[in-house]
Amino acid sequence: MALFANFAAKAQVEFYHSLGGAAYSSINSGGGYAIGYSPRLNLTELSDEVSVSVGSHVGLGFSMSANSQTGGSGSFVLDLPLVAELNFGHASSENSSVGFGGFVGAGFGFNRMSYSDNFGSDSRSATGLVLNGGFRTNLIREQSVTLRISYMLASDGKGDIFGLGLLYNLGDF
């Protein structure tokens, strides 16, 4: 009974989010830059420094340029993963008191990258298993930041997709 009461007390849902920049790349379909937003819900707190969460690391980017001499070009990036993660150390829960931590996770994602210029256009949509991980720290000028790396095993066979993001953790850590 005491174990159940302890688990129930730590099963409080908490919301966290971060905002920043991201880059995505694939060997066969180019890549692009995006604004990154990472919301997550901590489903359970295993200790003050370890939690289990479900969330996303959304990337959305659009760029366009035009020149009267050479024409124009544009690109579009959309990355929508849904992942379960194990968080540890810094920013893993509201009770975390350390300055360094990280996370590892897996889930399923959708990615779309498009590019066009004077020579034509290319567009690709892919879905697949997403593996991700990263570090969280407040060691950079006392600001809490996340460095995230992701890898999507694309089911379309046109090359897997790599992602890299640097985000500012919103809230008090």
N, C-alpha and C positions, 0 to 999 in steps of 0.2 A: 504494500500500500504506500509506503514511504517513497519507493522508487517511482511509482506512477505519479505521485504528487510532485516530485522533483522534476520529472519529464514534462508534466503539464504546465508547471510554472515557467519552464524554459521554452515552451512551444509557442510563445507569443510572436505573432507576425510583425516584422519590422520592415519599413520601406527605406531603400537607399537609392541614390542615383548620382550619376556623374556626366559631365559634358566636356567635349573637346574635339580633337581632330583624329581622322583615321585615313589610312591608305589601303587600297586593295589591289591585288595583282594576280594575273594568271598568265602562264606562258603563251597560251593560244589566243587569248582575247584581250590583251593589254591590261589596263587597270585605270585607277583614278583616285582622286582625293575626295573626302567626304567629311561632313560634320558628324561626330559620333555622340550618341546619347545612350547611356547604359542604366536602365532602371532594373532593380531587383527587389524581390521579397524574400527576406530571411524566414524560412518556414520553421526552423528549430535551431536552438542554440545548444550545442553540445557542451560548451564551457564558455567562459568569458572570452576566450580567444579562438573558438572554432564554431562555425555555423554552416548550415546547409540552406541553400537558396535556389530559387528559380528566377530567371530573368532573361534579358535580351541585351544585345550590344548593337543597336540600330546604327547603320551608316547611310547617310543620304548626301549625295553630292551632284552638282551640276556646274559645268563651266562652258563658256561660249566666247569665241572671239571672232571679230570680223575685220577685214582689211580690204580696201577698194582695189589694191593691186594683186593680192593673192587669194582673195576669197575669205572663207571662214572655216571654223572648225568648232566642234562641241563634243562634250562627253557627259555621261550620266552614270551614276553609281547608286545602287540600292542594295543594302545588305540587311536581311532580317533573320537573325538566328533566335531560337528559343532553347535555352540551356539550363541544366541543373548544375550547380557548382558547390564545391566544398571551399569555404573561405577560412583563412587562418591568419592570426595576428592582426595587424593594423586594419581598422575599418571592417572587421569581420562581424562585429556587433556593437551595440551602443556601450557595452561594458568593457570593450577592448582598451587596454592602456599602453600598448607597445607602439613603437614608431615605425615598424616594418612588418609587412605581411604579404599575403598573396592569395591566389585562388587557382583552382583547376576545375575544368568542367567539360561536359559533353552534351550534345543535343542535336537538333535538326535545324537546317537553315535554308533560306532562299536568297539567291544573289542574282542581280541583273546589272550588266555593264554594257554600255553602248558608246560608240564613237563614230563621228562623221567628219569628213573634210572634203577637199576638192577631188580627191581620188576615189571616194566612195564612202561607204559606211559599214559598220560591223556591229552586231547586237548579239548578246548571249544571255540566256537565263539558265540558271542551274539550281538544283536542289541537292542536298546530301547531308551526311553526317558531319557535324562541326565539333572539332576539338579545340579547346582554348585554355589559356592560362595567363597568368601575369603576376605583377607585383604591385603592392600598394605601400606608399610611404609618405611620411610627413617630414622627411629629412631635407627636402628642397625648400629652403627659406620658410620653413614652418607651414607650408601649404600641403594639403593632402592630395596626392596625385596617384593615378593608376597607369601603368604601362601594360597593355594587353597585346597578346599574340594569338592569332587564330588560324586554323587550317580547315578548309572544307573539302571533304572527299566528294567531288562533284560527280553526280550520277550520269551526266551526259557524255562522259568519256572525252571531253575536250580540254582537259587539264584542270587540276585542282586549284583552289583559290586560297591565297594567303592574305591575311589581314594584320595590320599593325595600328595600334591606337595609343594616344596619349591624352588622358582625360583628367579634369579637375574634379575631385570628389566634393559634391555639394553637401553642406552640413558641417556640424562641429565634430572634429576628430582629434 
